[in-house]
Amino acid sequence: MWSEITTLFRDYMGTGLIVIWFFVSAVYLFVVEKRKHIRILFLYVPAILLLFFFNPLFARLVYSVADSEIYYRILWLLPITLVNGFAAARLYGQLKGKGRYVLAACLAGIIGVSGSFVYSNPFFSRAENLYHVPQSVVDICDAIEVEGREVMAVFPAELLQYVRQYSPVVCMPYGREITVERWSHLSDLYDVMEAEVIDARALSQQAKAEMCHYVILPQDKEINGNLEEYGYVVFGSTQGYVIYRDTTPEWWNFQS
């Protein structure tokens, strides 16, 4: 358990410079800061949090009732930025002349080299619209929305996390949680949708069982069979996806 705790802390530290700055700031404030409320907020509270975090008994208790991956979030409670900023401002106020410039340059340098260039991360990409979701989601939702009511649509896995961010009236039989293995959510419809080759008959059966008005598939997805044979028509296509609409009459008792 101790090794797991220390590994989490090491991973949380990143390059370690900001956390080292935090500990140096805490020592500095412990020596020079005499106001009780400041000491409580910036010294005693962080110390208590770290004592809990590095306590194997407490960690074992948390691990027994929650996912081990969330234990590191206790560290989010550490006022690292506040302590660093307050200590830096206090020291800056005590310095005179060039000492202030040297301090500011050193701290700016620490901030500059303590992280990585965010846009080099493969999970970041240029926003395609004001909503910061793929344009395909915007176009699909705009196409299938019906004024005055909700519609049910099943999307490919790569779009699941974005639909709810954009539209409150396009419902889904499952969301992003289905893609998180440790949450153990199961769905026959998801298994059919994400198969290497989609079985049209199985897809239509599962989609109808979930009362999906629409089925959205990538244009290049291989399908064994024809969805049109099972009561679906091509409603439209956009941004590399095909929208299929279920023609079951009782589901469409409104003007579309």
PAKOL-369490 format. One line per 3 residues: number of its first residue (from 1); their letters; for each residue x negated, y negated, z negated of C-alpha. Coordinates in steps of 0.1 Angstrom, whole numbers. Layout:
PAKOL-369490
NUM = a = X,Y,Z  ...
END
This chain:
PAKOL-369490
1 = mws = 0,0,0  -28,-24,-8  -44,-19,26
4 = eit = -11,-27,43  -7,-59,23  -42,-71,31
7 = tlf = -37,-62,67  -5,-83,69  -23,-112,53
10 = rdy = -53,-110,76  -30,-109,106  -10,-138,93
13 = mgt = -42,-159,88  -50,-158,125  -84,-174,129
16 = gli = -83,-182,92  -93,-218,94  -60,-233,84
19 = viw = -56,-208,55  -91,-215,43  -83,-252,45
22 = ffv = -52,-245,24  -72,-228,-4  -98,-256,-4
25 = sav = -70,-281,-6  -55,-262,-35  -88,-262,-54
28 = ylf = -92,-299,-47  -57,-307,-60  -62,-285,-90
31 = vve = -92,-307,-100  -80,-342,-91  -42,-341,-92
34 = krk = -27,-347,-127  10,-353,-119  30,-324,-131
37 = hir = 56,-323,-104  29,-323,-77  10,-295,-94
40 = ilf = 42,-274,-97  51,-278,-61  16,-275,-45
43 = lyv = -3,-253,-70  19,-232,-93  46,-222,-67
46 = pai = 20,-210,-41  1,-192,-68  32,-173,-80
49 = lll = 42,-165,-44  7,-150,-37  8,-130,-69
52 = fff = 41,-115,-58  28,-109,-23  -3,-91,-34
55 = npl = 15,-71,-60  17,-34,-47  46,-27,-70
58 = far = 66,-56,-57  56,-47,-21  67,-11,-26
61 = lvy = 101,-23,-39  106,-46,-9  95,-18,15
64 = sva = 121,5,0  150,-18,8  138,-36,40
67 = dse = 117,-31,71  80,-32,63  75,-56,92
70 = iyy = 94,-84,74  73,-83,43  49,-109,57
73 = ril = 77,-134,58  71,-141,21  41,-160,34
76 = wll = 65,-184,52  74,-198,18  38,-210,12
79 = pit = 37,-248,17  5,-246,37  11,-276,59
82 = lvn = 24,-297,30  -6,-288,8  -31,-295,36
85 = gfa = -15,-327,46  -11,-340,11  -47,-331,1
88 = aar = -61,-347,33  -41,-379,28  -52,-381,-9
91 = lyg = -89,-376,0  -86,-400,29  -73,-426,5
94 = qlk = -103,-422,-18  -129,-425,10  -142,-458,24
97 = gkg = -155,-469,57  -170,-443,80  -162,-415,56
100 = ryv = -125,-417,66  -134,-414,103  -156,-384,96
103 = laa = -129,-367,76  -103,-374,103  -126,-360,130
106 = cla = -134,-329,110  -98,-321,103  -87,-328,139
109 = gii = -115,-304,150  -103,-277,126  -67,-280,140
112 = gvs = -80,-280,175  -100,-248,173  -79,-229,148
115 = gsf = -53,-216,173  -50,-206,209  -36,-223,240
118 = vys = 2,-216,237  8,-216,275  -16,-187,280
121 = npf = 7,-164,261  24,-140,286  57,-145,267
124 = fsr = 58,-182,276  70,-194,310  80,-226,326
127 = aen = 117,-235,318  139,-230,348  167,-253,335
130 = lyh = 178,-274,305  191,-243,287  157,-226,287
133 = vpq = 172,-194,299  166,-176,333  185,-194,361
136 = svv = 200,-160,370  219,-159,337  233,-194,343
139 = dic = 244,-185,378  259,-152,368  278,-165,338
142 = dai = 291,-195,357  304,-171,384  322,-147,361
145 = eve = 336,-171,335  374,-174,335  389,-205,320
148 = gre = 409,-199,289  397,-164,280  368,-142,274
151 = vma = 354,-116,298  334,-85,292  303,-79,312
154 = vfp = 274,-54,310  239,-68,319  205,-53,325
157 = ael = 182,-52,295  160,-80,307  190,-105,305
160 = lqy = 206,-94,273  189,-119,249  198,-149,271
163 = vrq = 236,-144,278  247,-154,243  224,-184,243
166 = ysp = 242,-198,273  278,-187,273  302,-181,243
169 = vvc = 329,-166,264  309,-139,283  310,-109,259
172 = mpy = 288,-78,262  294,-43,249  259,-45,234
175 = gre = 233,-71,229  195,-74,224  197,-52,193
178 = itv = 201,-22,216  165,-27,228  150,-27,193
181 = erw = 140,10,186  137,7,149  174,-5,146
184 = shl = 185,28,160  215,15,180  228,39,206
187 = sdl = 249,34,236  257,58,265  264,28,287
190 = ydv = 229,14,280  213,47,288  231,48,321
193 = mea = 223,12,329  186,16,322  181,49,340
196 = evi = 156,49,368  184,59,392  219,49,382
199 = dar = 247,74,386  276,54,400  302,78,386
202 = als = 287,78,351  283,40,351  319,34,361
205 = qqa = 332,58,334  311,42,307  318,6,318
208 = kae = 355,13,319  354,29,285  338,-3,272
211 = mch = 365,-23,290  338,-42,311  353,-65,336
214 = yvi = 320,-69,353  288,-49,359  256,-68,368
217 = lpq = 228,-48,384  195,-58,400  197,-58,438
220 = dke = 167,-34,440  182,-9,415  186,25,431
223 = ing = 222,39,427  233,74,433  267,70,447
226 = nle = 289,40,454  306,20,428  332,9,453
229 = eyg = 345,45,452  353,41,415  373,9,415
232 = yvv = 346,-17,417  341,-44,443  311,-66,450
235 = fgs = 321,-99,435  290,-118,445  252,-119,442
238 = tqg = 227,-144,429  191,-147,419  183,-110,427
241 = yvi = 214,-95,410  246,-81,423  279,-87,404
244 = yrd = 304,-59,405  340,-65,394  364,-39,381
247 = ttp = 397,-40,400  418,-24,373  451,-44,377
250 = eww = 461,-46,341  428,-62,331  434,-91,355
253 = nfq = 468,-104,346  456,-140,351  448,-163,379
256 = s = 411,-159,388
END
